[in-house]
Amino acid sequence: MRHPASDSYFVRLDVDPHAGQTTSDGALAGRAGLGSPGSRKRRPRRRTSGRSVFIALLIVGVGAWTFWASQRPGGVSGTVNGFVSHVRGDVAKVSADPDIATARQFYKGQYQASKAYPQMTESDLAAAGIGVGVTVDWCNAQAIVIQGADGGGTSSFLLVAGKDHGEVTGKYGCPTDPSHPAPWK
């Protein structure tokens, strides 16, 4: 470029590039052939990974469960404690002596057949498939108590006139009043 005040020439370094030239980032300057402004580099699309989708679904799931659990009696803590006690009960049932169930079924069948519970010796119980860990207290022909290991402790089951009164934790003998057996319900 010629400087008008003096007859010297100089070069400007900060001039915009002419049409057809490229800028420092590689894009075309000015109009690039078809009358459109110069093209710019596009940022590549970011793909969603399976991991981020999984984490998002996990967060939504935990949030939904927390909301549901907070609406239940006892809140989140009560829901978790209820689940833990339920699992403990299932573990106790699995670890219970299977001979107790065998003895209960045997005596229920005997009562249905003869309308009385038989008084049996240890060898009679073994012959019936009832193991050594089970004790049967014969109260009378209408009531018996079956005791055995159940989930790390001892349980007592009461059968009165063909009806199973359920399980009570601990060793209990024959009730004094079979019509209102305590501690069974």
C-alpha positions in Angstrom: 0.0 0.0 0.0 1.2 3.5 -0.8 1.2 6.0 2.0 -0.2 9.3 0.6 1.8 11.8 2.7 5.1 10.3 1.7 6.1 8.3 -1.3 6.8 5.2 0.8 5.0 1.8 0.8 4.0 -0.3 3.8 2.2 -3.5 4.4 -0.9 -3.7 6.7 -0.9 -6.8 8.8 -4.4 -6.4 10.3 -6.4 -6.3 7.1 -9.5 -8.5 6.5 -8.7 -11.2 4.0 -10.1 -10.9 0.4 -12.8 -13.1 -1.0 -11.5 -16.6 -1.7 -8.8 -16.5 1.0 -9.1 -18.5 4.2 -9.0 -17.2 7.7 -6.8 -18.5 10.5 -9.4 -21.1 11.5 -9.5 -22.5 8.0 -13.0 -21.1 7.0 -13.4 -19.3 3.7 -13.6 -15.5 4.1 -16.4 -13.6 2.5 -18.6 -15.2 -0.1 -17.4 -18.6 -1.2 -18.5 -19.1 -4.8 -22.3 -19.3 -4.7 -23.1 -16.0 -3.1 -23.5 -17.5 0.4 -21.5 -16.4 3.4 -18.4 -18.4 4.2 -19.0 -21.8 5.8 -18.2 -22.3 9.5 -17.1 -25.6 11.1 -20.0 -27.2 12.9 -19.5 -28.7 16.3 -19.9 -32.5 16.1 -23.1 -33.9 17.6 -22.6 -35.4 21.0 -23.9 -38.9 21.3 -25.7 -40.1 24.4 -24.0 -43.0 25.9 -25.8 -46.0 27.5 -24.1 -45.3 30.8 -25.6 -41.8 31.0 -29.0 -43.1 30.2 -28.7 -45.8 32.8 -27.6 -43.3 35.5 -30.5 -41.0 34.6 -33.0 -43.9 34.9 -31.4 -45.0 38.1 -31.8 -41.5 39.6 -35.4 -41.3 38.5 -36.1 -44.8 39.9 -34.6 -44.0 43.3 -36.5 -40.7 43.4 -39.8 -42.4 42.5 -39.2 -45.2 45.1 -38.3 -42.5 47.8 -41.5 -40.6 47.0 -43.6 -43.8 47.2 -41.9 -44.9 50.5 -42.4 -41.5 52.1 -46.1 -41.8 51.6 -46.3 -45.2 53.5 -46.7 -45.5 57.3 -43.4 -45.0 58.9 -41.9 -43.2 55.9 -38.8 -44.3 54.2 -37.3 -45.7 57.4 -40.4 -47.8 58.2 -40.4 -49.2 54.6 -36.8 -50.2 54.8 -37.2 -51.7 58.3 -40.3 -53.6 57.2 -38.4 -55.1 54.2 -35.5 -56.1 56.5 -37.9 -57.8 59.0 -39.7 -59.6 56.1 -36.4 -60.9 54.8 -35.4 -62.1 58.3 -38.7 -63.9 58.6 -38.1 -65.7 55.3 -34.5 -66.7 56.4 -35.9 -68.1 59.6 -38.5 -70.1 57.8 -35.9 -71.5 55.4 -33.5 -72.4 58.2 -36.3 -74.0 60.3 -36.1 -77.8 60.9 -38.1 -79.5 58.2 -39.1 -82.2 60.7 -41.4 -79.8 62.5 -43.5 -79.4 59.3 -43.4 -83.1 58.8 -44.6 -83.7 62.4 -47.4 -81.1 62.0 -48.6 -82.7 58.7 -48.4 -86.2 60.2 -50.5 -85.3 63.3 -53.0 -83.4 61.2 -53.5 -86.5 59.0 -53.8 -88.7 62.1 -56.5 -86.5 63.6 -58.5 -86.3 60.3 -58.4 -90.1 60.0 -59.3 -91.1 63.6 -60.5 -87.8 65.3 -57.8 -88.3 67.9 -54.0 -87.6 68.2 -52.1 -90.9 68.9 -49.6 -91.1 71.8 -46.3 -92.2 70.2 -42.9 -93.3 71.4 -39.6 -92.0 70.1 -39.2 -95.1 67.9 -42.8 -94.6 66.5 -41.9 -91.0 65.7 -38.7 -92.0 63.9 -40.6 -94.6 61.9 -43.1 -91.9 60.9 -40.1 -89.8 59.5 -40.1 -87.3 62.4 -36.5 -86.5 63.4 -34.6 -86.4 66.7 -34.8 -82.6 67.0 -38.6 -82.6 67.4 -40.3 -83.2 70.7 -44.0 -84.0 70.8 -45.9 -83.4 74.1 -49.1 -85.5 74.1 -51.6 -83.5 76.2 -54.6 -85.7 75.5 -56.3 -87.3 72.5 -57.5 -83.8 71.5 -54.3 -81.7 72.0 -50.6 -82.0 71.4 -47.6 -79.6 71.4 -44.8 -80.0 68.9 -41.5 -78.4 69.8 -38.4 -78.0 67.7 -35.6 -75.8 66.3 -36.9 -72.9 64.2 -34.6 -70.2 62.8 -31.9 -70.3 65.4 -34.4 -70.7 68.4 -37.0 -73.0 69.6 -40.7 -72.9 68.7 -43.8 -74.6 70.0 -46.8 -75.4 67.9 -50.2 -76.3 69.3 -52.7 -78.6 67.6 -56.1 -78.8 69.3 -58.9 -80.9 67.8 -57.5 -80.7 64.2 -56.9 -77.0 64.4 -53.4 -75.6 64.2 -53.1 -72.7 66.7 -49.7 -71.6 65.2 -46.3 -71.0 66.4 -45.0 -69.4 69.6 -41.3 -68.7 70.1 -39.8 -70.7 73.0 -40.5 -74.0 74.7 -44.0 -74.3 76.0 -45.7 -77.4 77.2 -49.4 -78.4 77.2 -51.8 -75.5 78.0 -53.8 -75.7 81.2 -57.0 -74.7 79.3 -57.1 -76.0 75.7 -60.2 -73.9 74.9 -58.1 -70.7 75.7 -54.5 -71.8 75.2 -52.0 -69.3 76.5 -49.6 -68.1 75.0 -51.2 -69.3 71.7 -54.0 -67.3 70.2 
